[in-house]
Amino acid sequence: MKNKKLLSAILLVIILIAGAIFVFGRNSQAKKADEPSKSVIKIGSKDFTENLIVAELYALALEDKGYKVERLSNISSSLIHQSLISDEIDLYPEYTGTGLLSILGKSLETDPKKVYQIVKDAYKEQFQVTWLDYSKANDGQGLVIRTEVAQKLGISTISDLQQHASELRFASQGEFDQRDDGIPGLTKTYGVFNWKSSKVYDNSLKYSVLENDEADVTPAYTTEGQLVNKDKFTLLEDDKQFWPPYNLAPVVRDQVLEDNPDVAAILNKVSASLDTETITKLNAKVDVDGEDYSSVAKEFYQTIK
């Protein structure tokens, strides 16, 4: 009799435990069903190395936080802004100077904070798009000189360059001689550049031209991968701040941020890890060493996650 009562008690306990587990499981499933699922974020990128790398960093950071990401790469620079405001993509890496001059058509401004505030306010009002934090990485226009020549003549700034122009061979890319942000604008700011000689070369050949001692100076962008080789190439300081800043930042549709408030913090962390030297080294791994941009981005992301 005692054994029957004991058995009944044990069965009762088992039934109660099983019931509790069942109820807990149902409640957990219901809770998960009520929780909103992470959105699919469509990340665009322009059609050059640096933008591809940075867009991939954004993608990896969002995936690491549970988001599903759709990558829409190699969009033409002339079309990507329209892709954003047409809801074809949700975000992409943009440059403050591009936003100021190319998208908004504003007047030239050289203070990085002012440029950022202008584009941030205008994009919010006109496009319902938010500029998140901008990074220290500045992919702007610059002038590069052979390091050997720079050291010989004591040239470290564009002012120094202008004073020694008559001793230097200039490798132009043609349109640079006519553009407002090229020689005409530089002349207004720094004075006339009376080059020893000036020839037009294809942009893709400029570093070969310098390396082969066919010219001494060439226009360049400040984060080009070849600039990691400082023994050969020296990027001159724009000491009179002629060129506007082109700081990198994520531009994101407002609706995306409303639906996914944590996206801002996730992407801002990526931006905080990027400066001009870092971006130049990442570009070099792709454009100089021949590595795949997604592998380069993944390797770097492991150091900042």
Backbone torsions as a table, in degrees:
resi	resn	phi	psi	omega
1	MET	NA	-44.8	178.4
2	LYS	-62.6	-37.7	-179.8
3	ASN	-64.4	-38.8	179.0
4	LYS	-64.5	-42.6	178.9
5	LYS	-63.9	-40.2	179.2
6	LEU	-64.4	-42.6	179.1
7	LEU	-63.2	-41.9	179.2
8	SER	-63.0	-40.3	179.7
9	ALA	-64.8	-41.7	-180.0
10	ILE	-64.7	-43.8	178.8
11	LEU	-61.3	-39.5	179.7
12	LEU	-62.8	-44.0	179.2
13	VAL	-61.3	-43.0	179.8
14	ILE	-62.0	-42.4	179.6
15	ILE	-63.2	-42.6	-179.6
16	LEU	-64.3	-42.6	179.6
17	ILE	-64.5	-44.3	179.8
18	ALA	-61.8	-40.4	179.0
19	GLY	-64.8	-40.3	-180.0
20	ALA	-64.7	-41.7	178.6
21	ILE	-62.6	-41.6	-179.7
22	PHE	-63.2	-46.0	-179.0
23	VAL	-64.9	-42.2	-179.9
24	PHE	-62.3	-41.3	179.5
25	GLY	-64.1	-43.1	179.1
26	ARG	-62.1	-42.6	-178.9
27	ASN	-65.6	-39.5	179.9
28	SER	-64.7	-42.3	179.0
29	GLN	-64.7	-39.6	180.0
30	ALA	-65.7	-39.0	179.7
31	LYS	-64.4	-43.3	179.0
32	LYS	-63.6	-36.9	179.8
33	ALA	-66.3	-32.9	-179.6
34	ASP	-77.0	-24.0	-178.3
35	GLU	-71.7	133.5	178.4
36	PRO	-68.1	137.4	179.0
37	SER	-79.4	153.4	178.8
38	LYS	-63.2	142.4	-179.4
39	SER	-73.3	161.5	167.8
40	VAL	-89.8	121.1	-177.9
41	ILE	-102.2	125.7	179.6
42	LYS	-95.5	112.0	-176.8
43	ILE	-105.1	123.0	177.3
44	GLY	-97.7	163.8	173.8
45	SER	-150.9	150.7	176.3
46	LYS	-74.8	176.0	-170.6
47	ASP	-97.9	46.5	173.2
48	PHE	-145.8	160.9	-167.8
49	THR	-49.6	-55.0	-174.0
50	GLU	-57.8	-46.0	-178.4
51	ASN	-66.3	-36.5	176.6
52	LEU	-63.0	-43.0	179.9
53	ILE	-63.5	-49.0	-176.2
54	VAL	-66.6	-40.2	176.6
55	ALA	-61.2	-38.7	178.1
56	GLU	-66.9	-35.4	175.1
57	LEU	-62.5	-42.4	176.0
58	TYR	-59.1	-44.9	-178.0
59	ALA	-62.1	-45.5	-179.2
60	LEU	-63.4	-40.7	-179.5
61	ALA	-64.7	-41.3	179.8
62	LEU	-70.4	-40.8	177.9
63	GLU	-63.0	-35.2	179.2
64	ASP	-64.2	-23.7	178.9
65	LYS	-100.9	14.9	173.2
66	GLY	96.3	1.4	179.1
67	TYR	-81.9	148.1	169.1
68	LYS	-91.4	136.6	-174.6
69	VAL	-122.7	134.8	171.7
70	GLU	-108.7	121.7	-177.5
71	ARG	-94.0	125.0	177.8
72	LEU	-121.7	90.8	-168.7
73	SER	-97.5	165.6	173.6
74	ASN	59.4	41.2	174.4
75	ILE	-82.8	136.5	179.7
76	SER	-56.9	140.2	179.5
77	SER	-58.4	-29.2	-178.9
78	SER	-78.1	-13.4	-175.6
79	LEU	-113.0	-16.7	-168.1
80	ILE	-68.3	-35.2	177.6
81	HIS	-62.7	-43.4	177.8
82	GLN	-63.7	-35.8	177.2
83	SER	-61.4	-36.2	-180.0
84	LEU	-69.8	-51.1	-175.0
85	ILE	-75.8	-10.9	174.3
86	SER	-94.4	8.6	178.6
87	ASP	65.3	19.0	176.7
88	GLU	-77.8	-28.5	171.8
89	ILE	-132.0	163.0	-178.2
90	ASP	-100.9	-27.1	-178.8
91	LEU	-164.5	164.2	174.0
92	TYR	-165.6	165.1	176.9
93	PRO	-81.5	127.3	179.9
94	GLU	-126.9	169.2	-177.4
95	TYR	-116.3	135.6	-174.7
96	THR	-59.5	-40.3	179.6
97	GLY	-65.4	-36.0	176.7
98	THR	-64.8	-43.8	177.7
99	GLY	-60.7	-42.8	-177.4
100	LEU	-66.3	-50.2	-170.7
101	LEU	-92.8	-47.5	-173.1
102	SER	-82.3	-40.6	-176.7
103	ILE	-87.3	-48.2	-175.0
104	LEU	-92.0	-19.3	-179.0
105	GLY	65.5	32.2	-179.4
106	LYS	-82.3	169.7	177.7
107	SER	-72.2	156.5	-179.9
108	LEU	-61.4	134.3	177.0
109	GLU	-141.1	136.8	-174.1
110	THR	-108.9	-10.9	178.8
111	ASP	-80.4	119.5	-175.7
112	PRO	-55.7	-41.1	-178.4
113	LYS	-68.7	-39.2	178.8
114	LYS	-66.8	-43.8	178.9
115	VAL	-59.2	-45.6	-179.7
116	TYR	-60.5	-45.5	-177.7
117	GLN	-65.9	-37.2	178.5
118	ILE	-62.4	-50.1	-177.1
119	VAL	-69.6	-36.1	-179.9
120	LYS	-61.7	-47.7	-178.9
121	ASP	-67.2	-43.5	-176.0
122	ALA	-69.3	-41.2	179.2
123	TYR	-64.3	-39.4	179.5
124	LYS	-62.3	-44.9	-176.3
125	GLU	-74.3	-43.8	-172.9
126	GLN	-86.3	-35.0	-169.8
127	PHE	-120.4	-5.9	-173.8
128	GLN	55.8	46.8	179.5
129	VAL	-127.0	140.0	-178.7
130	THR	-107.6	132.0	167.6
131	TRP	-86.5	117.1	173.3
132	LEU	-78.5	-174.8	-176.1
133	ASP	-55.3	137.9	176.4
134	TYR	-90.3	150.5	-178.9
135	SER	-90.7	169.5	175.9
136	LYS	-73.3	-17.2	-179.6
137	ALA	-62.5	124.3	-177.4
138	ASN	-124.8	106.1	-179.7
139	ASP	-98.7	72.8	-176.8
140	GLY	-106.6	-174.2	177.9
141	GLN	-78.3	149.6	177.9
142	GLY	-159.5	179.3	176.0
143	LEU	-124.5	134.5	-178.3
144	VAL	-116.4	138.4	179.6
145	ILE	-125.6	152.9	174.8
146	ARG	-62.3	129.6	-175.7
147	THR	-58.7	-39.0	179.4
148	GLU	-57.1	-43.3	-179.7
149	VAL	-71.2	-41.3	179.7
150	ALA	-58.9	-43.6	-179.9
151	GLN	-69.0	-38.7	-178.5
152	LYS	-65.4	-40.6	-175.9
153	LEU	-98.9	-3.1	-179.7
154	GLY	69.4	42.5	-177.5
155	ILE	-102.9	121.9	176.0
156	SER	-132.5	-14.7	-179.4
157	THR	-125.7	167.4	177.2
158	ILE	-69.6	-29.4	174.7
159	SER	-62.5	-42.7	176.0
160	ASP	-61.1	-42.0	-178.8
161	LEU	-60.5	-44.6	-178.4
162	GLN	-60.6	-37.6	-178.7
163	GLN	-69.7	-26.9	-177.8
164	HIS	-107.3	12.1	-173.3
165	ALA	-56.3	-36.3	-176.8
166	SER	-66.7	-11.6	178.9
167	GLU	-101.0	2.1	-169.3
168	LEU	-122.8	145.9	176.7
169	ARG	-98.1	124.9	-175.2
170	PHE	-99.4	129.6	175.3
171	ALA	-102.5	99.1	-178.5
172	SER	-88.8	169.2	170.1
173	GLN	-116.2	30.6	174.6
174	GLY	80.6	-77.1	-175.2
175	GLU	-64.7	-21.8	179.6
176	PHE	-62.0	-27.6	-179.2
177	ASP	-75.0	-16.3	-177.8
178	GLN	-112.1	-22.2	-173.8
179	ARG	-69.9	149.6	177.6
180	ASP	-62.6	-30.7	178.5
181	ASP	-95.5	18.3	176.5
182	GLY	-112.4	-139.0	-176.6
183	ILE	-57.7	-42.7	179.3
184	PRO	-57.1	-44.3	179.2
185	GLY	-69.8	-40.8	177.9
186	LEU	-60.7	-39.2	-179.7
187	THR	-62.7	-41.2	178.6
188	LYS	-63.1	-34.5	-176.2
189	THR	-87.7	-41.7	-172.0
190	TYR	-108.9	-15.5	-173.5
191	GLY	105.7	173.5	-175.9
192	VAL	-70.5	139.7	176.1
193	PHE	-103.5	98.2	-179.8
194	ASN	-89.2	79.1	-175.1
195	TRP	-63.0	149.4	171.8
196	LYS	-61.1	-39.6	173.8
197	SER	-158.8	158.0	178.3
198	SER	-143.9	120.6	178.7
199	LYS	-127.4	153.1	-179.9
200	VAL	-95.4	130.1	176.9
201	TYR	-127.8	156.4	173.6
202	ASP	-65.5	139.8	-177.3
203	ASN	-54.4	-36.7	-176.6
204	SER	-68.8	-14.3	-176.5
205	LEU	-101.2	-4.0	-167.4
206	LYS	-58.8	-40.1	-178.9
207	TYR	-73.4	-32.7	175.0
208	SER	-65.5	-39.8	179.3
209	VAL	-61.4	-44.5	178.2
210	LEU	-67.2	-44.4	-176.7
211	GLU	-64.4	-32.8	-179.7
212	ASN	-87.6	8.9	177.2
213	ASP	60.6	36.2	175.3
214	GLU	-93.8	-15.9	177.3
215	ALA	-156.6	170.1	-176.1
216	ASP	-113.8	-30.4	-173.2
217	VAL	-134.9	145.1	177.2
218	THR	-151.3	151.2	171.9
219	PRO	-69.2	149.4	-180.0
220	ALA	-156.9	172.5	171.2
221	TYR	-103.2	147.5	-164.4
222	THR	-74.6	-4.8	178.3
223	THR	-120.8	17.8	179.9
224	GLU	-63.4	137.5	-172.3
225	GLY	-57.9	-33.2	-178.1
226	GLN	-62.7	-18.8	-177.5
227	LEU	-73.1	-6.3	174.8
228	VAL	-67.8	-23.1	-179.4
229	ASN	-86.1	80.4	-175.1
230	LYS	-73.4	-16.6	175.9
231	ASP	-69.1	-24.4	-178.5
232	LYS	-105.1	-37.4	-172.0
233	PHE	-127.9	135.1	178.3
234	THR	-121.0	123.6	175.6
235	LEU	-83.3	121.8	-176.3
236	LEU	-80.3	146.6	178.7
237	GLU	-75.6	130.3	174.0
238	ASP	-82.0	77.2	-167.8
239	ASP	-69.1	-20.0	177.2
240	LYS	-103.2	9.8	175.7
241	GLN	50.6	56.1	177.1
242	PHE	-72.5	-44.8	-175.4
243	TRP	-85.8	143.9	176.4
244	PRO	-72.0	159.1	177.7
245	PRO	-75.7	147.2	175.7
246	TYR	-125.5	65.1	-179.8
247	ASN	-76.7	140.9	-179.7
248	LEU	-79.2	140.2	175.4
249	ALA	-158.2	151.4	172.8
250	PRO	-76.8	134.0	170.0
251	VAL	-109.7	128.1	-169.5
252	VAL	-132.3	137.4	175.2
253	ARG	-62.2	136.8	-177.2
254	ASP	-57.3	-39.1	-178.0
255	GLN	-61.3	-36.4	178.7
256	VAL	-63.7	-42.0	179.3
257	LEU	-69.9	-34.1	176.5
258	GLU	-64.8	-41.3	-178.9
259	ASP	-76.8	-24.6	-175.1
260	ASN	-137.8	76.2	-172.1
261	PRO	-60.4	-24.8	-176.9
262	ASP	-80.0	-9.1	-179.1
263	VAL	-60.3	-38.4	-178.2
264	ALA	-59.2	-49.4	-178.5
265	ALA	-64.5	-37.3	-179.5
266	ILE	-63.1	-46.9	-177.4
267	LEU	-75.4	-33.8	178.2
268	ASN	-62.8	-33.0	177.7
269	LYS	-64.3	-38.9	176.9
270	VAL	-63.9	-47.2	-179.1
271	SER	-58.9	-37.2	-178.8
272	ALA	-64.7	-20.3	-177.4
273	SER	-90.2	-3.6	-172.2
274	LEU	-109.9	125.1	170.0
275	ASP	-129.3	176.8	-174.5
276	THR	-60.7	-42.9	-179.4
277	GLU	-63.4	-42.6	-179.8
278	THR	-63.6	-47.6	179.9
279	ILE	-61.7	-40.0	179.8
280	THR	-61.3	-41.8	179.5
281	LYS	-66.6	-39.2	178.4
282	LEU	-66.1	-42.1	176.8
283	ASN	-60.7	-39.1	-178.3
284	ALA	-63.4	-36.5	179.8
285	LYS	-62.0	-31.2	179.5
286	VAL	-88.6	-54.2	-170.6
287	ASP	-80.3	-24.1	180.0
288	VAL	-103.8	-47.4	-175.8
289	ASP	-88.3	-13.4	175.4
290	GLY	80.7	19.0	178.4
291	GLU	-78.7	160.7	177.8
292	ASP	-76.8	136.0	-175.0
293	TYR	-61.7	-35.9	-179.0
294	SER	-68.8	-34.7	176.8
295	SER	-68.8	-39.6	178.1
296	VAL	-63.0	-44.3	179.1
297	ALA	-63.7	-42.7	-179.0
298	LYS	-63.5	-42.9	179.4
299	GLU	-63.0	-43.6	179.8
300	PHE	-67.9	-38.5	-178.1
301	TYR	-60.8	-33.7	179.7
302	GLN	-62.0	-23.2	-178.7
303	THR	-87.4	-11.5	-176.7
304	ILE	-120.2	-7.4	-174.7
305	LYS	-69.8	NA	NA
